[in-house]
Amino acid sequence: MQVILLEKVVNLGGLGDVVKVKDGYARNYLLPQARRSGQRPKASPNSRKKRAELETAQSQTLAAAQEKGTKLDGLMVQITQKAGVDGHLFGSVTNFDIVEALKAQGFEVERSMIRLPQGPLKTVGDHSIAVALHTDVLVHIKVSVLGKLRSSKRKPLIEGPR
């Protein structure tokens, strides 16, 4: 299926490009996220006008993402999780935990923007994480995972009458 892209899509094309994609990809990904035009690709005076509007809208979102990126770049976020003595976490730090920590510091970021190429963080220490605010704006933040040791106090066993 040939479609007209309404915004830049990574590894596919830019705004206004006519690309050939599989039908399922167009229906299930591009159309619900409003990344493609529902009409067939053809040149018309109305399409040039719409493209100009989309270019101005995209340049505004890019400028907003770059402004947000300058504030976010180099930020350090601390997250505390239960850990063992060897530095391994009981559980892991996921993109949801990072988004919640950023929200506590006043930054609105979606979970899909957090890039964890090696998967969730499972060790104590500092980790460099990429945040993709826009297809052209990628900033790096530092996530410091702090270990909270489990308490060594155990509840006494309650013994009944013998």
ZIKARA-V192727 format. One record per run of one state. SS is the DSSP state (2 for helix, 1 for strand, 0 for the rest). FROM is the first residue (numbers start at 1). TO is the last residue. If there is no record, write none. Layout:
# ZIKARA-V192727
ss = <SS	SS>
from = <FROM	FROM>
to = <TO	TO>
This chain:
# ZIKARA-V192727
ss = <0	1	0	1	0	1	0	1	0	2	0	1	0	2	0	1	0	1	0	2	0	2	1	0	1	0	1	0	1	0>
from = <1	2	6	9	10	13	14	18	21	23	31	36	37	45	73	76	84	88	94	95	105	111	114	116	121	124	125	135	137	150>
to = <1	5	8	9	12	13	17	20	22	30	35	36	44	72	75	83	87	93	94	104	110	113	115	120	123	124	134	136	149	162>
